Amino acid sequence: MAVTIKEVNPKSRAFKKGADSGDVLISINGNEIVDVLDYRFYQVNKKLELVIKKPDGKTKKIKIKKEEYEELGFEFDSYLMDKEHSCKNKCIFCFIDQLPKGMRKSLYFKDDDSRLSFLFGNYITLTNLTEHEISRIIKMRISPINVSVHTTNPELRCKMMNNRFAGDALSALRRFSEAGLMINCQIVACPGINDGEELKRSLTDLEQLGVQCVAVVPVGLTGYRENLFKLTPYTSETAAQTLDIIENFGDRFKEKYGRRTVYAADEFYIKAGRELPTPEYYEGYPALENGVGLVTLLREEVEFALEDLEPDSTLNHTVTVACGECTYEELKKTLYKINEKYPNIKINIRKIKNEFFGGQIDVTGLVTGGDLINQLKGEELGDKLLIPSCMLRFEGDVFLDDVSVDDVREQLNIIVKVTDNSGEAVVREIIKPN
């Protein structure tokens, strides 16, 4: 399989050697080019021999000498140079299966693409990998590779993923480990299914594989689970029991290997009513994308930002900060520290109940624009409303329900400021007058 070149940079060495838009890139140094991983891996060398096919069907060899890592200057129709691989599983906890109808089409796509794991940090289940792809990952030493493990019990994994090959796919983990690749793992914990003794088994097995990091997150359940596998949410009691297992293993790993390795998502601590760990506990925050240490990092960043600021009692304005129910209490404790230096700034923190997803989802990143409008309309919000960028899609313009930032601004008749998820950005925006 070859890929068609959409455009060639006219200043590039390849263009000067005769490569042009519409050509088909067949190979580089004898290696077939199938997608972005092949292209990026093989183009880095200083001496290249490209085989391309011209629109008239004739093949042409192009020899290029360049600097190492210098780009060839090719552009393709898509970033992956291929179709994105979709998930073949029907996991009992899949969040996409719990979405309400009528949302934008892209939200219903389930990706399970090893290339996205390498390029963007996405997690994969391994069930999509062919022998060619496994060998290629090892040959290219793609690392870290992020894997949604969920359980190392092959039979249980097949049941949880509704895929009879899900257990066999775990063999790739051992091959990656034997090849010395760095592996980050994710476990979506479901009460009574893969926690308890099964979680202990999984963490023991992953320890033997020498994985770099394991993040354990609680299953998220929306109000749209009709005809789906019956799951129950974590209670304070079951969250505490699961947290005990995670922390016991983390303590053991810390003692044996000098690093904790396994971490619980913030939601487990909050649900169990326990204090969140200190920054030192998280050892550089290796699993932030799984919600591990987010609250502690925000607190650390806010305190650090305030250290360099001078007190100012002349600032006198009101700011409303919106968040999900889960982090409301922690956010209050963190942001009210700003008042120690700016006593006349009023900070209103408003927790938003996620009615859009049925009321059980409580994380900030899944708050929708419609819920913001419905629950804040008519309230005294002050001079501006702050929302974190994690509520918005990557482009930063709309919420999950396709309500735009402008819609919120117009409906609430207030200035809306979107901040990135750093404590410094939040502090800066709160103390900044309009």
Backbone torsions as a table, in degrees:
resi	resn	phi	psi	omega
1	MET	NA	130.0	179.9
2	ALA	-117.0	171.4	-177.3
3	VAL	-125.4	143.4	-179.1
4	THR	-87.5	133.4	178.6
5	ILE	-83.1	121.5	-179.1
6	LYS	-78.4	-46.3	-179.4
7	GLU	-145.3	154.1	174.9
8	VAL	-126.9	130.2	177.1
9	ASN	-60.4	119.6	-176.0
10	PRO	-63.7	-14.3	178.4
11	LYS	-94.3	-1.4	-175.7
12	SER	-80.3	158.9	177.2
13	ARG	-64.5	-36.1	-178.7
14	ALA	-63.8	-39.9	179.3
15	PHE	-64.3	-42.0	-178.9
16	LYS	-67.7	-22.1	178.2
17	LYS	-90.2	-2.4	175.1
18	GLY	114.5	0.2	176.3
19	ALA	-75.7	143.2	-176.9
20	ASP	-149.2	166.3	177.2
21	SER	-60.6	142.7	-177.6
22	GLY	93.1	-15.8	175.8
23	ASP	-69.7	155.1	176.7
24	VAL	-108.4	122.5	178.4
25	LEU	-83.7	114.4	-176.1
26	ILE	-94.0	-47.2	-176.8
27	SER	-155.1	160.6	172.5
28	ILE	-129.4	120.3	-177.9
29	ASN	52.0	40.3	176.9
30	GLY	81.7	-1.1	-179.7
31	ASN	-99.3	124.6	180.0
32	GLU	-61.7	138.1	178.7
33	ILE	-103.4	114.0	-177.7
34	VAL	-105.8	-37.8	-175.4
35	ASP	-156.6	-167.8	-173.1
36	VAL	-63.7	-33.0	-179.4
37	LEU	-66.6	-45.3	176.9
38	ASP	-59.4	-47.7	-176.5
39	TYR	-60.3	-49.3	-177.3
40	ARG	-68.9	-33.7	-177.5
41	PHE	-72.4	-43.5	-173.0
42	TYR	-88.8	-13.9	-178.3
43	GLN	-84.9	-6.3	-173.4
44	VAL	-75.1	-20.7	-175.6
45	ASN	-65.8	159.3	-178.8
46	LYS	-76.8	-34.4	179.7
47	LYS	-112.5	122.4	-176.5
48	LEU	-127.8	143.2	168.0
49	GLU	-121.3	111.4	-179.1
50	LEU	-96.9	138.3	169.1
51	VAL	-110.3	119.4	179.3
52	ILE	-124.5	154.2	176.2
53	LYS	-113.1	125.9	-178.5
54	LYS	-78.3	161.6	179.8
55	PRO	-56.2	-24.4	179.2
56	ASP	-83.8	1.9	177.0
57	GLY	95.1	-10.0	-179.9
58	LYS	-80.4	141.6	177.0
59	THR	-93.1	152.4	-177.6
60	LYS	-141.5	136.5	175.0
61	LYS	-100.0	133.3	-179.9
62	ILE	-124.4	123.4	176.7
63	LYS	-102.4	130.9	-175.0
64	ILE	-131.6	134.3	168.8
65	LYS	-111.4	129.0	-175.6
66	LYS	-149.1	176.7	173.9
67	GLU	-74.6	148.2	177.2
68	GLU	-60.9	135.8	-178.8
69	TYR	72.8	-1.4	174.0
70	GLU	-65.6	133.0	-177.0
71	GLU	-71.5	147.2	176.3
72	LEU	-72.9	-26.2	178.9
73	GLY	93.4	18.7	178.9
74	PHE	-91.6	145.0	169.8
75	GLU	-122.0	146.6	-176.5
76	PHE	-124.7	170.1	-175.8
77	ASP	-62.8	-32.7	179.0
78	SER	-138.3	158.4	-176.6
79	TYR	-61.7	-40.7	-178.3
80	LEU	-78.4	-14.3	-175.8
81	MET	62.9	22.1	-176.5
82	ASP	-167.6	168.4	175.9
83	LYS	-73.0	143.1	177.4
84	GLU	-67.8	135.8	-178.5
85	HIS	-79.0	128.0	-179.7
86	SER	-93.6	162.4	-177.1
87	CYS	-76.6	136.4	179.5
88	LYS	-97.3	0.3	-176.1
89	ASN	-92.9	167.6	174.4
90	LYS	-132.4	64.7	-172.7
91	CYS	-60.7	142.0	-176.6
92	ILE	-66.8	-18.7	-177.2
93	PHE	-109.6	5.2	-172.5
94	CYS	-53.3	125.0	-177.9
95	PHE	-70.8	-34.2	-178.2
96	ILE	-64.6	-35.1	177.3
97	ASP	-66.9	-14.0	-178.3
98	GLN	-101.8	8.6	-179.5
99	LEU	-77.6	145.8	174.9
100	PRO	-69.9	160.7	178.8
101	LYS	-73.6	159.2	172.5
102	GLY	90.6	4.3	177.2
103	MET	-83.3	169.3	-178.7
104	ARG	-63.4	146.1	-170.7
105	LYS	-55.7	-38.2	-175.3
106	SER	-61.6	-25.5	-178.5
107	LEU	-72.0	-18.2	-178.4
108	TYR	-92.8	-0.7	179.9
109	PHE	-82.7	128.9	178.3
110	LYS	-102.7	110.4	179.1
111	ASP	-89.9	147.1	175.8
112	ASP	-151.2	66.6	-166.4
113	ASP	-121.0	117.7	-177.5
114	SER	-61.3	-28.1	179.6
115	ARG	-68.2	-35.5	178.0
116	LEU	-71.6	-27.2	175.6
117	SER	-63.3	-44.2	-179.5
118	PHE	-72.9	-41.6	-172.7
119	LEU	-81.4	-37.3	-172.5
120	PHE	-127.5	1.5	178.0
121	GLY	83.6	12.1	177.9
122	ASN	-64.2	154.3	178.3
123	TYR	-97.1	140.4	-179.8
124	ILE	-120.9	158.6	-177.3
125	THR	-95.4	-11.5	-176.9
126	LEU	81.0	-13.9	-176.1
127	THR	-71.9	-14.3	179.5
128	ASN	-91.5	-10.7	-171.1
129	LEU	-77.3	131.1	171.5
130	THR	-89.3	168.1	176.8
131	GLU	-60.1	-38.0	178.1
132	HIS	-60.6	-43.0	-177.6
133	GLU	-70.5	-38.5	177.2
134	ILE	-61.9	-46.4	179.9
135	SER	-63.6	-38.9	-179.6
136	ARG	-65.8	-41.9	178.2
137	ILE	-59.1	-42.0	179.5
138	ILE	-69.7	-44.0	-179.7
139	LYS	-62.1	-42.8	-178.3
140	MET	-82.5	-8.7	-178.3
141	ARG	54.8	48.3	177.5
142	ILE	-68.4	118.4	-173.1
143	SER	-158.3	138.9	-0.3
144	PRO	-76.5	155.6	171.0
145	ILE	-109.8	131.3	-172.9
146	ASN	-103.1	122.1	-171.1
147	VAL	-122.9	129.4	171.4
148	SER	-83.2	99.2	-174.7
149	VAL	-86.8	-55.7	178.8
150	HIS	71.0	-43.1	173.6
151	THR	-163.4	148.2	175.2
152	THR	-99.0	3.9	173.9
153	ASN	-80.4	110.3	-174.1
154	PRO	-56.4	-43.1	-178.7
155	GLU	-66.4	-43.7	179.7
156	LEU	-66.6	-36.8	179.1
157	ARG	-63.6	-40.3	176.4
158	CYS	-60.4	-41.6	179.9
159	LYS	-67.2	-44.4	-176.3
160	MET	-68.4	-32.2	-177.2
161	MET	-99.3	-4.7	-177.6
162	ASN	51.4	45.9	-179.9
163	ASN	-144.5	116.8	-175.1
164	ARG	-67.6	-11.9	178.3
165	PHE	-98.8	-0.1	-174.4
166	ALA	-64.2	-33.6	178.5
167	GLY	-71.3	-43.8	178.9
168	ASP	-62.6	-32.1	-177.2
169	ALA	-62.2	-21.0	179.9
170	LEU	-63.7	-19.8	179.4
171	SER	-60.6	-28.1	178.1
172	ALA	-63.0	-33.1	178.6
173	LEU	-58.8	-45.4	-179.5
174	ARG	-65.5	-38.8	179.2
175	ARG	-65.0	-40.4	177.5
176	PHE	-64.3	-40.8	-180.0
177	SER	-64.2	-45.1	-179.4
178	GLU	-64.7	-27.7	178.7
179	ALA	-81.7	-4.4	178.0
180	GLY	82.0	19.1	179.3
181	LEU	-79.2	148.2	176.2
182	MET	-79.4	130.4	-176.6
183	ILE	-123.3	125.3	171.6
184	ASN	-106.3	135.1	-175.2
185	CYS	-121.3	151.4	176.6
186	GLN	-127.4	136.5	174.2
187	ILE	-125.1	117.5	171.9
188	VAL	-87.3	109.2	-174.5
189	ALA	-85.0	127.5	178.8
190	CYS	-115.6	121.7	-176.1
191	PRO	-52.5	128.3	176.0
192	GLY	78.5	2.6	-177.1
193	ILE	-118.6	-62.4	-179.2
194	ASN	-121.5	16.6	172.7
195	ASP	-100.1	-160.0	178.6
196	GLY	58.3	-132.3	-177.9
197	GLU	-63.6	-33.3	178.4
198	GLU	-66.3	-36.9	177.0
199	LEU	-66.2	-40.7	177.3
200	LYS	-60.4	-42.4	178.5
201	ARG	-61.7	-45.8	-177.7
202	SER	-62.5	-45.4	-178.7
203	LEU	-66.8	-34.3	176.1
204	THR	-65.3	-44.7	179.2
205	ASP	-64.8	-41.0	-179.0
206	LEU	-69.4	-30.8	174.6
207	GLU	-61.6	-42.9	-179.2
208	GLN	-64.9	-26.9	178.6
209	LEU	-83.6	-9.3	177.7
210	GLY	67.6	36.4	-178.3
211	VAL	-65.7	157.1	-176.4
212	GLN	-77.2	-39.7	-173.5
213	CYS	-156.4	142.5	173.2
214	VAL	-129.1	122.6	176.2
215	ALA	-109.0	125.6	178.5
216	VAL	-107.5	121.2	-177.2
217	VAL	-122.4	145.7	179.4
218	PRO	-77.0	146.2	178.4
219	VAL	-60.2	140.6	175.3
220	GLY	-102.9	127.8	-175.7
221	LEU	-120.0	124.0	177.0
222	THR	-93.6	-178.5	178.0
223	GLY	-89.3	15.6	-176.6
224	TYR	-122.3	57.1	-178.0
225	ARG	-108.7	29.4	178.8
226	GLU	-60.2	133.0	177.0
227	ASN	63.4	20.8	176.1
228	LEU	-107.3	165.2	179.3
229	PHE	-53.5	135.6	-176.8
230	LYS	-74.7	118.5	177.6
231	LEU	-126.9	151.8	177.6
232	THR	-117.2	148.0	178.5
233	PRO	-76.3	165.0	175.7
234	TYR	-73.4	139.6	172.1
235	THR	-100.1	174.5	177.6
236	SER	-60.9	-35.8	-178.8
237	GLU	-70.7	-49.5	-178.0
238	THR	-70.5	-31.0	176.0
239	ALA	-64.7	-41.4	179.7
240	ALA	-65.1	-40.0	179.3
241	GLN	-63.6	-43.3	179.4
242	THR	-68.4	-38.8	178.5
243	LEU	-62.7	-38.3	178.2
244	ASP	-59.6	-42.9	179.8
245	ILE	-63.0	-47.3	-177.6
246	ILE	-62.2	-45.2	-177.7
247	GLU	-70.1	-35.5	177.9
248	ASN	-63.4	-43.1	177.7
249	PHE	-66.9	-41.0	178.8
250	GLY	-60.9	-41.8	178.2
251	ASP	-63.3	-39.8	-179.3
252	ARG	-66.4	-44.7	178.6
253	PHE	-61.9	-40.6	-179.4
254	LYS	-60.2	-42.5	-179.0
255	GLU	-69.0	-39.4	-175.3
256	LYS	-82.3	-39.4	-170.1
257	TYR	-117.3	-6.8	179.4
258	GLY	84.7	2.8	175.6
259	ARG	-144.7	152.9	-171.4
260	ARG	-74.4	-40.8	174.8
261	THR	73.3	-50.3	-175.7
262	VAL	-110.3	133.1	-175.6
263	TYR	-135.4	151.0	175.6
264	ALA	-100.3	144.1	174.7
265	ALA	-63.1	152.7	-179.2
266	ASP	-53.4	-33.9	-176.3
267	GLU	-58.8	-33.5	179.0
268	PHE	-63.3	-43.6	179.8
269	TYR	-65.1	-45.0	-177.9
270	ILE	-65.7	-43.6	179.6
271	LYS	-64.8	-37.0	-179.2
272	ALA	-80.2	-7.2	-179.7
273	GLY	72.3	31.6	-178.2
274	ARG	-109.4	156.3	177.0
275	GLU	-66.5	139.5	175.5
276	LEU	-72.9	148.2	-178.4
277	PRO	-65.4	167.7	178.2
278	THR	-79.1	165.3	177.4
279	PRO	-56.1	-37.0	-178.3
280	GLU	-61.5	-31.8	-179.3
281	TYR	-58.4	-37.0	-172.4
282	TYR	-84.9	-4.8	170.4
283	GLU	49.5	49.7	178.3
284	GLY	91.8	6.5	176.1
285	TYR	56.2	65.4	-177.3
286	PRO	-77.1	-9.5	-174.4
287	ALA	-131.0	38.3	-179.4
288	LEU	-59.2	-36.2	-177.3
289	GLU	-64.8	-14.6	176.3
290	ASN	-100.0	12.5	-179.9
291	GLY	76.0	24.9	-179.1
292	VAL	-100.4	107.3	177.0
293	GLY	89.8	6.9	-177.9
294	LEU	-60.3	-45.0	-177.2
295	VAL	-68.0	-42.1	179.6
296	THR	-64.7	-41.7	178.6
297	LEU	-63.6	-42.1	178.1
298	LEU	-60.6	-44.7	179.0
299	ARG	-61.0	-42.9	179.7
300	GLU	-63.9	-43.1	-178.4
301	GLU	-68.6	-37.7	177.6
302	VAL	-64.1	-46.7	180.0
303	GLU	-62.9	-40.0	179.5
304	PHE	-65.8	-42.3	180.0
305	ALA	-64.1	-38.8	-178.2
306	LEU	-69.2	-26.5	-178.7
307	GLU	-60.2	-33.1	-175.2
308	ASP	-93.1	4.5	-176.8
309	LEU	-107.0	143.9	178.1
310	GLU	-88.2	143.4	176.4
311	PRO	-59.2	147.5	-179.5
312	ASP	-152.0	106.2	-179.3
313	SER	-87.2	-1.9	-179.3
314	THR	-82.8	-20.7	178.6
315	LEU	-70.7	127.2	-172.2
316	ASN	-145.5	86.6	177.9
317	HIS	-150.0	171.8	-176.3
318	THR	-120.7	131.9	-179.2
319	VAL	-126.3	135.0	173.6
320	THR	-106.4	132.1	178.7
321	VAL	-116.0	125.5	-179.5
322	ALA	-98.4	142.7	178.7
323	CYS	-153.2	171.1	174.1
324	GLY	-77.6	167.6	-177.6
325	GLU	-65.8	-32.6	-172.9
326	CYS	-60.1	-45.0	-173.2
327	THR	-99.1	7.1	-173.3
328	TYR	-55.2	-53.5	-175.9
329	GLU	-64.4	-42.3	179.6
330	GLU	-65.8	-38.9	-179.8
331	LEU	-65.0	-38.3	176.9
332	LYS	-59.2	-48.6	-178.1
333	LYS	-62.6	-34.1	-178.1
334	THR	-76.1	-50.2	-172.9
335	LEU	-75.7	-26.0	179.1
336	TYR	-69.4	-12.2	174.6
337	LYS	-66.0	-22.8	177.9
338	ILE	-60.9	-32.1	-178.3
339	ASN	-69.0	-13.6	176.3
340	GLU	-66.2	-30.8	178.5
341	LYS	-105.3	-20.6	-178.4
342	TYR	-131.0	73.3	-171.4
343	PRO	-65.7	-19.8	-176.4
344	ASN	-100.1	5.7	171.2
345	ILE	-89.3	123.5	179.1
346	LYS	-93.8	124.6	-179.2
347	ILE	-112.4	112.2	176.3
348	ASN	-98.7	119.4	177.4
349	ILE	-105.3	122.8	-175.9
350	ARG	-116.0	119.9	175.3
351	LYS	-85.4	137.0	-176.7
352	ILE	-109.6	119.8	176.4
353	LYS	-75.9	133.3	-175.2
354	ASN	-85.5	78.4	178.1
355	GLU	-68.7	-30.2	-177.1
356	PHE	-57.4	-39.8	-179.6
357	PHE	-98.7	13.2	173.2
358	GLY	99.5	1.6	172.0
359	GLY	97.7	-13.2	-177.9
360	GLN	-94.8	-23.9	178.2
361	ILE	-77.2	126.2	-172.5
362	ASP	-128.1	10.9	-179.4
363	VAL	-83.8	150.6	-175.8
364	THR	-64.9	-38.0	-175.2
365	GLY	-63.7	-16.0	-178.9
366	LEU	-108.5	11.2	173.9
367	VAL	-66.5	136.9	-177.7
368	THR	-104.3	160.2	179.3
369	GLY	-64.5	-37.6	179.6
370	GLY	-62.5	-41.9	178.1
371	ASP	-67.4	-36.5	175.8
372	LEU	-59.1	-48.4	-177.9
373	ILE	-64.2	-48.6	-175.2
374	ASN	-64.4	-35.2	-174.5
375	GLN	-93.5	-15.7	179.3
376	LEU	-107.2	-11.3	-177.3
377	LYS	-63.7	131.9	179.5
378	GLY	88.6	-9.3	178.4
379	GLU	-83.4	156.4	175.2
380	GLU	-82.8	103.0	-172.4
381	LEU	-99.2	-8.2	178.2
382	GLY	86.4	-144.0	-171.7
383	ASP	-87.6	-27.8	179.0
384	LYS	-161.5	159.3	178.9
385	LEU	-113.9	127.6	177.9
386	LEU	-102.2	130.4	173.0
387	ILE	-128.8	143.5	179.3
388	PRO	-79.3	150.2	-177.6
389	SER	-64.4	-19.9	-179.6
390	CYS	-66.2	-15.3	176.3
391	MET	-75.8	-15.8	-173.0
392	LEU	-108.1	156.7	176.2
393	ARG	-66.8	172.5	-172.0
394	PHE	-54.5	-37.5	-179.1
395	GLU	-69.8	-14.3	174.4
396	GLY	78.9	19.4	-174.6
397	ASP	-115.4	-28.7	-176.7
398	VAL	-133.9	155.7	175.4
399	PHE	-84.2	178.0	-179.0
400	LEU	-61.2	-28.6	-179.8
401	ASP	-90.1	13.8	178.8
402	ASP	68.8	9.5	170.2
403	VAL	-74.8	135.4	-177.3
404	SER	-92.5	165.8	175.0
405	VAL	-61.9	-38.6	177.6
406	ASP	-62.7	-36.5	177.4
407	ASP	-61.1	-44.8	179.6
408	VAL	-63.6	-43.0	179.8
409	ARG	-59.4	-45.9	-177.5
410	GLU	-71.1	-42.8	-176.7
411	GLN	-69.2	-34.9	-178.7
412	LEU	-96.1	-7.6	178.0
413	ASN	53.5	53.2	-178.5
414	ILE	-149.5	153.5	173.0
415	ILE	-67.6	129.6	178.3
416	VAL	-113.0	124.7	178.3
417	LYS	-114.5	129.5	176.7
418	VAL	-99.5	122.0	179.4
419	THR	-108.3	151.9	171.5
420	ASP	-71.8	177.0	-169.7
421	ASN	-89.1	21.0	178.3
422	SER	-94.6	148.4	178.7
423	GLY	-63.7	-36.0	179.4
424	GLU	-61.2	-43.0	-179.9
425	ALA	-65.0	-38.7	179.9
426	VAL	-65.3	-46.6	178.8
427	VAL	-60.2	-47.7	-178.1
428	ARG	-58.0	-41.4	-177.8
429	GLU	-75.0	-33.3	179.7
430	ILE	-67.8	-41.6	-176.3
431	ILE	-83.6	-11.2	-176.8
432	LYS	-78.7	121.0	175.8
433	PRO	-69.8	158.2	177.5
434	ASN	-73.0	NA	NA
